[in-house]
Structures are given as C-alpha cells and as structure tokens.
C-alpha cells in the first residue's frame, strides 16, 4: 500500500499536469492567427542618367484665389442673375466670369436697418443721460467751489459724468458698426476672375464663418513643381522658363517668381513657382505642364518601375512607393511619398528614394503600411 506522503505527492503532480494542460489549451484557443504575408515582387531602385535636360511635371494653379463671405449673418434675398447659353436667366455660378465690384448676392436689409435704428436710439438715450449728468456735475463744481457741497457728493457727480460719457462713446461705436453692417448687406467681388464655387441660394442663412463664393484670378497662372536639392543650383528668381502642356505643341513662357526656402517633409523636394501671363484664358488651373531646366542632367536620378508608383494613401493627391525592408528576417512594407519625374521606357525617375533600396514592383496596390511581405523570386 502506497504511503500517505507518496499519495499526496502523486495527487499534486496530477493536478499540476492537469492545470498545465488546461492552461495550454486556453492559450491555444486565445491565440490570434498571424496575418498572411502578402506576395509581392521587388525591384531595386536604380540610377538613371538622361542625355537630355532635367524635365519636371508642373501643375497649374490660379494666380490668386479668395473665399468671399458676408461680414454679418442674414437671409439671402437675391443672387446675381445672368443669361445662360440657352437664353434662360439663372443664378451666377461656377465657371462664370465676374469683374471687381460686381454685386454677387444680397441679404435681407431690413434686419440690418433695424439694428442700425436700435443703435441710433441707444446713442440718443446715452447722450440724454450724459447731458443730465453734465448739468449736475457743473452745479456740483459751483457748489463745491463755495464749500456748499461735500467732497463725496462732488466725487459722485464727477463719476456719473465720466460713466455717462463712456456710455455715449460705446453707443456711438455700436452705431458705427451697425451702419457698417448695413452697408455690407451686398456682397461684392473683391477681384476680377472666375467663380470656382457658389455655396448659397435665395433663402440660405449666410454667415461670416462660411464662404459664399470662391473666386480665382486666372489673368495669370502659376506652374508649381518640385526639384531635389541637387537641382537647386539650376534655378533662380526671375529666371525665364518655357512650359508645354500635355498633347499641345504650344509653348508658354514665364519666369520663376517663388522658390521654397525649405524642402517638403515627405518628398524632400523644394517647390518652384513659375508665373505665366494668361490673357486669353488658355491655361486652366489643374492642367499639367512639363518644364525643362537648362543644362544636361549631370547627376543620375533614382529610378523605379512604373508599376511601383501608387496613389499616396494620405489622400493628398500625390504619389508614393512601397519600400520593402528586412526586420528580424521578415520583409516589412513602408509607404513613402515621392515626387514623380520623367518616364523612360517602363521606368520613371522619382525623388524621395535612394539607389539600392527595394520597392514593391508587383502587388504594391494591395499592401498597407507595416504589412508583412512574401517575396516572389
């Protein structure tokens, strides 16, 4: 027969084994299966040197663009009417040209007039009280001079005189503001240009916090493009440049009017702006133009396959590539914003990557930041 001590030891061992088995089963059930690595094909970032000058893609933007809003709150009672191409009368809207000073919309004037009348009545009341306080103060000064009035009574009369004078000044300031608001019942175009958006109609409650119209001055346009640090020596303020639109052989001349003092934090490029005259309104904001900087390309540019270029996930309208890096023996994906240059064959020059890095050439559209990758030979 087994001794009692031996039986207790065997029972404890059995309980420990059973507990270990149970906990092991719980851990197995709670484990979350790892995400399956995404199959991709990688390509090396190479260096490309063109025999031609440096060429960049530029996007056209208006020379000036402003949001126009009423200075006070009110109900819209009218929007400027124009005759459309089909002969009908309609509200002015996107694409229509307006000249500076054109009345674009009106808000209900009676509300503002009531406020102006009310402020005028407040001024009259404040002036009446001040005149009475002035008379009492003059009488107090005369009595005090003959020692017929105590100092506290004199001080009280002077304090009322000062307070009523301040009330008059405050009421007059409110009246001036009300009259200014009354004159702002009509919203005028601050510049000549094309309407980009209209955000109100008759019956809309307009307010200073919301733009009623957006107007763009396109009598001149700006062509904005980015250059890397090693190309900054090829540009300077006032430099003449020639641009060409896509699918258009016409060339347009302009001058560099702005060079960014710092590089973009993501793409590491400097923004250059070229101003071009646009009297015939041929150049439209949003168009893409190519610009070539003088001289030959002395420094090779990083190049990746065209298939590696994807839209930037941040939604900024820019482009990105997926960089593949090994971490603890596993390939990991890192999305990086880039500036796209010129294409050559099935590849394109980009700024924002370095030679020797590996990018996802096939399958990049399916990859997200931090995903594990399975490299296809």
PyMOL commands that set and color helices and strands:
alter all, ss='L'
color gray80, all
select helices_A, chain A and resi 4-30+109-145+151-183+229-234+306-308+364-366
alter helices_A, ss='H'
color red, helices_A
select strands_A, chain A and resi 38-44+46-48+54-68+74-79+81-83+89-91+97-98+103-107+186-188+193-198+205-206+213-227+240-245+251-259+270-277+288-293+301-305+310-311+319-327+330-344+347-351+358-362+372-375
alter strands_A, ss='S'
color yellow, strands_A
deselect
rebuild
show_as cartoon
